[in-house]
Amino acid sequence: MEVDLDADTIDAVLLDAGGVLLLPSPASIRRLLGTLGADPDDETCARAHYVCMREIDRLGWADWPTADLVMAREAGVPEDRLAESVPLLDQIYLREPWVPIPGAAEALLALGDAGYALAVVSNAEGTMEAQLAEHRVCSVDGGDVASVAVVVDSHVVGVEKPDPRIFEIALAELDVDPARCVYVGDTVVFDVDGARAAGLAPVHVDPYGLCPFDDHPHVTSVVDVATALC
């Protein structure tokens, strides 16, 4: 299902961070998986992330070691060294800095300028607010970057998607009706299902057309959301 958003029915846009605003650093992926014989270009690194998320959706739960093997294979790690990639991918995802997705910062500025309230809701490791501000994607302090009401980081608040309570934290800060909000994320199991449970309309970032489900809208990036609403 392609995105078809009615601006008159939407007051706020909530967003995931990983896969929507930031991606694992290609430089980190090459440096660490290079020790196993992989040398992916930037596009391959990006696709590997979304292939990993698709595997999580296929499994239906957060089986990261299994999904890591799929990502490593996509990134070019030889079959006989896939098992060695799991701790390296843990480091890439949990301890290495991420990088901004092209166009994401500009899309958030456009949404904010158009009058939409913004918030970030992310399953993360406690550093997401700082990373988004450092990369000048968005900030709770505003300034010359997009202003968001709150960055809800699961590590900080102690609850993670798809639990609807993590969305409710953001909704309380925004003071908006969930029925007038969309949530933009890159998975079904965490984002589409979690948003629906909290009463928000989901939008799935799926740049490579990997999602087999047609019961929710898909976009290639948050830029598509801004284009549809602004």
VMD Tcl script that draws the C-alpha trace (Angstrom):
set ca {
  {0.00 0.00 0.00}
  {1.49 3.35 -1.03}
  {1.36 6.31 1.33}
  {-1.80 8.42 1.10}
  {-1.82 10.91 3.94}
  {-4.52 13.51 4.50}
  {-2.88 16.59 5.97}
  {-6.20 17.83 7.35}
  {-6.46 14.82 9.65}
  {-2.90 14.89 11.05}
  {-1.53 17.11 13.80}
  {1.70 15.31 14.70}
  {4.34 13.08 13.16}
  {6.21 10.68 15.44}
  {9.27 8.93 14.11}
  {11.57 6.05 14.79}
  {15.27 6.95 14.72}
  {17.06 3.88 13.34}
  {16.23 3.26 9.70}
  {14.23 6.50 9.49}
  {16.59 9.26 10.61}
  {19.88 7.40 11.15}
  {21.59 4.26 9.87}
  {24.55 2.24 11.15}
  {27.75 3.81 9.89}
  {29.01 2.22 6.64}
  {32.54 3.03 7.78}
  {32.00 1.05 10.99}
  {30.46 -1.84 9.06}
  {33.42 -1.99 6.67}
  {35.98 -1.64 9.47}
  {34.52 -4.39 11.63}
  {33.09 -6.81 9.06}
  {36.19 -6.24 6.94}
  {38.03 -8.40 9.45}
  {35.83 -11.26 8.15}
  {36.38 -10.53 4.46}
  {33.47 -8.20 3.70}
  {33.87 -4.88 1.88}
  {30.36 -3.51 1.23}
  {29.76 -0.14 -0.39}
  {27.46 2.40 1.26}
  {24.36 1.24 -0.63}
  {24.96 -2.38 0.35}
  {25.37 -1.34 3.99}
  {22.05 0.50 3.88}
  {20.23 -2.39 2.24}
  {21.75 -4.82 4.77}
  {20.10 -2.87 7.59}
  {16.64 -3.11 6.03}
  {17.16 -6.78 5.19}
  {17.98 -7.30 8.87}
  {14.77 -5.53 9.89}
  {12.80 -7.65 7.42}
  {14.20 -10.77 9.06}
  {13.02 -9.54 12.47}
  {9.56 -9.08 10.98}
  {9.68 -12.55 9.44}
  {10.63 -14.05 12.79}
  {8.03 -11.97 14.62}
  {10.27 -11.14 17.57}
  {13.64 -9.62 18.45}
  {15.88 -12.58 17.63}
  {18.89 -10.39 16.91}
  {21.54 -13.13 16.59}
  {19.53 -14.76 13.79}
  {18.87 -11.41 12.11}
  {22.56 -10.53 12.43}
  {23.47 -13.56 10.33}
  {21.13 -12.37 7.58}
  {22.61 -8.87 7.68}
  {26.17 -10.18 7.62}
  {25.40 -12.36 4.60}
  {23.86 -9.36 2.82}
  {26.97 -7.31 3.64}
  {29.22 -9.91 2.04}
  {30.56 -11.91 4.96}
  {31.55 -15.41 3.74}
  {29.29 -18.24 4.86}
  {31.99 -19.92 6.90}
  {32.52 -16.77 8.97}
  {28.94 -15.66 9.56}
  {28.89 -16.79 13.20}
  {31.86 -14.50 13.91}
  {29.82 -11.51 12.74}
  {27.28 -11.55 15.57}
  {29.39 -9.82 18.26}
  {30.71 -7.39 15.65}
  {27.20 -6.42 14.60}
  {26.25 -5.99 18.24}
  {29.09 -3.47 18.47}
  {28.01 -1.74 15.25}
  {24.41 -1.38 16.42}
  {24.87 -0.78 20.13}
  {28.20 0.99 20.60}
  {29.29 2.59 17.31}
  {27.89 6.01 16.31}
  {25.24 6.03 13.57}
  {25.05 8.42 10.60}
  {22.18 10.56 9.29}
  {20.06 9.40 6.37}
  {20.28 11.89 3.48}
  {17.30 14.21 3.40}
  {15.98 13.29 6.84}
  {16.96 16.54 8.56}
  {15.47 18.61 5.76}
  {12.26 16.56 5.83}
  {11.83 17.20 9.56}
  {12.41 20.92 9.07}
  {9.74 20.96 6.36}
  {7.27 19.11 8.59}
  {7.94 21.48 11.48}
  {7.63 24.55 9.26}
  {4.29 23.19 7.99}
  {3.00 23.17 11.58}
  {3.23 19.51 12.52}
  {4.30 18.65 16.05}
  {7.24 16.22 16.04}
  {8.60 13.58 18.40}
  {11.02 10.65 18.20}
  {10.26 7.25 19.76}
  {13.15 4.82 19.52}
  {14.31 1.49 20.89}
  {17.84 2.65 21.62}
  {20.73 2.51 24.05}
  {20.46 5.82 25.88}
  {22.34 8.03 23.41}
  {19.71 8.72 20.75}
  {18.83 12.27 21.78}
  {22.51 13.22 21.78}
  {23.22 11.52 18.44}
  {20.31 13.23 16.69}
  {21.41 16.60 18.01}
  {25.08 16.01 17.19}
  {24.22 15.07 13.61}
  {21.90 18.09 13.39}
  {18.93 15.96 12.45}
  {16.66 17.34 15.18}
  {16.82 18.58 18.73}
  {14.58 19.19 21.71}
  {16.31 22.59 21.91}
  {15.38 23.55 18.35}
  {17.64 26.28 17.04}
  {18.41 26.00 13.36}
  {17.50 22.29 13.23}
  {14.07 20.69 13.45}
  {12.53 21.02 16.89}
  {11.03 17.90 18.44}
  {8.95 17.85 21.60}
  {10.78 14.84 23.00}
  {13.15 12.02 22.10}
  {11.85 8.93 23.89}
  {14.74 6.48 24.20}
  {13.70 3.02 25.44}
  {16.87 2.61 27.49}
  {16.11 5.83 29.35}
  {12.38 5.28 29.97}
  {12.53 1.53 30.63}
  {9.93 0.42 28.10}
  {10.36 -0.40 24.43}
  {8.31 -0.83 21.28}
  {5.93 -2.44 20.52}
  {4.64 -1.71 24.04}
  {2.15 1.15 23.54}
  {3.34 2.83 26.74}
  {6.46 4.14 25.00}
  {4.29 5.94 22.44}
  {2.08 7.28 25.23}
  {5.10 9.03 26.77}
  {5.59 10.98 23.55}
  {1.86 11.63 23.15}
  {1.73 13.14 26.64}
  {4.54 15.55 25.72}
  {2.82 16.48 22.47}
  {-0.66 16.71 24.05}
  {-2.31 15.44 20.87}
  {-4.97 12.87 20.06}
  {-3.26 9.66 18.88}
  {-5.92 9.32 16.19}
  {-4.47 12.49 14.62}
  {-0.88 11.21 14.60}
  {1.21 9.10 12.28}
  {4.22 7.06 13.33}
  {7.02 6.44 10.85}
  {9.19 3.36 11.45}
  {11.17 0.68 9.64}
  {9.69 -2.54 11.04}
  {6.32 -4.21 11.31}
  {6.79 -5.98 14.63}
  {8.03 -2.92 16.56}
  {6.70 0.04 14.63}
  {3.58 -0.83 12.65}
  {2.17 -3.11 15.35}
  {3.29 -0.84 18.18}
  {1.84 2.28 16.60}
  {-1.48 0.58 15.98}
  {-1.63 -0.64 19.58}
  {-1.17 2.96 20.73}
  {-3.83 4.29 18.35}
  {-1.49 5.91 15.82}
  {-1.52 5.41 12.06}
  {1.67 3.57 10.97}
  {3.84 4.41 7.98}
  {6.53 1.86 7.10}
  {9.89 2.99 5.70}
  {10.77 0.23 3.24}
  {13.15 1.61 0.60}
  {13.85 -1.75 -1.03}
  {10.29 -3.05 -1.16}
  {11.03 -5.92 1.21}
  {7.78 -5.90 3.21}
  {5.28 -8.52 1.94}
  {2.28 -7.02 3.73}
  {-0.18 -4.65 2.07}
  {-2.26 -3.69 5.11}
  {-0.27 -0.54 5.88}
  {1.34 2.26 3.83}
  {4.97 2.17 2.74}
  {7.43 4.92 1.84}
  {11.02 4.88 0.66}
  {12.07 7.49 3.25}
  {10.77 10.17 5.58}
  {11.18 12.55 2.65}
  {8.10 10.89 1.11}
  {6.13 11.68 4.27}
  {7.15 15.33 4.16}
  {6.28 15.51 0.46}
  {2.83 14.04 1.09}
  {2.02 16.33 4.01}
  {3.72 19.64 3.20}
}
mol new
graphics top color blue
foreach p $ca { graphics top sphere $p radius 0.5 }
foreach p [lrange $ca 0 end-1] q [lrange $ca 1 end] { graphics top cylinder $p $q radius 0.2 }
display resetview
